[in-house]
Amino acid sequence: MSHDTILSNDHISFETAAQHATARVPVFTPNCRVDMARLEMLGQRYECASHVMVCEDRLFLGLVRIEDLLSAPADITLAELMDSQAPIVAPGVDQEIAAWRAVNHEESALSVVDAQGCLVGVIPPHRLLAVLLSEHEEDLSRLGGFTKGAEAARSSSEEPVRRRFRHRIPWLLVGLAGALLAADFVGQFEAQLQSKIILAFFIPGIVYLADAVGTQTETVVVRGLSVGVGMRQMLGRELLVGLAIGLALALVAGPLVWWRWGSPEIALCVGLSVFVSCATATLTAMALPWLLNSFSLDPAFGSGPLATVIQDLFSVLIYFTIASALF
């Protein structure tokens, strides 16, 4: 039996399960008796003693909760007492996934085991709590504008007026340029507007619906990321949802426009525009925050204005392109 250090994790990459694991835990062989384990733990200092690890030549077999060890008969072995189905994670698993696995299994600590089945260490309760708190703050920051973490969000909230102005005005100038470009787009279709002034009635509605779909997509993606769901897992489903939402809105908008304004051509134009604009809004809403982060730009200031102006331009262009084809 031994409680020596199992493995140093100084080399492990940032934000993984192994980075939070400690090897300073009680480790015993499965044939060790309960009374001997309790006796040997006396006077020892561990970083985590909420669980006793049961290993054979460093091969992880199970664990014994400290409350079970203290209350068990003295003459039984740890093999009889241990939980061989205790949850484990690999060293490279993301810290948030590891923390949620412990929560889902109602464990206060989590064993980290490598591909060979050897114990790397244990993530103690206070580190699991720190991970959950850190990830919670990061998720809230993302909801507020896709910043990388709470520290970045706090810095953005506390910076002086001059710096706030410098950080925000460039993106808003981009938005202004986009607004002027959108006006130019509309001007290119002056002939269609003169012959069908009713086309102008639906521009605000189509732009609003596309922006609303984009905002919903951002929220769903952030929620997925907060529980460890990767972007690749969400990409296909969100694109399909965007298509389904666009189709549903088009099927509602088209007949209503036909009924209210009595023009099947206008109804078809509005319906098709709503469908295509909503579909593209989903893709824009997923791509921009990721793209800004890739270029080390703070999405807290850029993703909102940039996503809005790009989607508005797309919506106007889509609308009048379809109108030109139909009229």
Secondary structure, DSSP 8 states (H G I E B T S, - for coil): ---------TTS-TTBHHHH-BS-S-EE-TT-BHHHHHHHHTT---S--SEEEEEETTEEEEEEEHHHHHHS-TTSBHHHH-BTT--EE-TTSBHHHHHHHHHHTT-SSEEEE-TTSBEEEEE-HHHHHHHHHHHHHHHHHHHTT--SSHHHHHHHHHS-HHHHHHHHHHHHHHHHHHHHHHHHHHHHTHHHHHH-GGGGGGHHHHHHHHHHHHHHHHHHHHHHHHTT--HHHHHHHHHHHHHHHHHHHHHHHHHHHHHHH--HHHHHHHHHHHHHHHHHHHHHHHHHHHHHHHTT--HHHHHHHHHHHHHHHHHHHHHHHHHHHH-
